[in-house]
Amino acid sequence: MARLAGVTIPDNKKIEFALPYIYGIGHVLSCKILSQANIDKDKRTNELSPEELNRLRQIIEKEYKVEGELRRAIMFNIKRLKDVGAYRGIRHAKHLPVRGQRTKTNSRTVRGNVRRTAGSGRIKGLNKT
């Protein structure tokens, strides 16, 4: 099992599709990293030699923010927006959509699938008199 940036990468997948298991690396970036390291995209992870793994490790560590470092940077950016009192920071603090989406409908994913409607809290056992 290969470990890069603190993440165990799947062995039986092509390296092109195994690198995006690392937080901060997508498909396009994985192709770019593989071309920098002169590694064939069609190779599987378990077929990589130790020197190829070292080249990948060095490129990822030197040039890109991944995993914990990237998560900290994102968290710090959101904290800075909240401290400054920016509109985006206020939206983050209230757990509302930040990038201009509508909120009358379709904002359930940000709010955590909250359903607040008038009839949803009715108790079933009561009869009208």
Secondary structure, 3 states (H helix, E strand, C coil): CEEECCEEECCCCEHHHHHHHCCCCCHHHHHHHHHHCCCCCCCEHHHCCHHHHHHHHHHHHHHCCCHHHHHHHHHHHHHHHHHHCCHHHHHHHCCCCCCCCCCCCCCHHHHCCCCCCCCCCCCCCCCCC
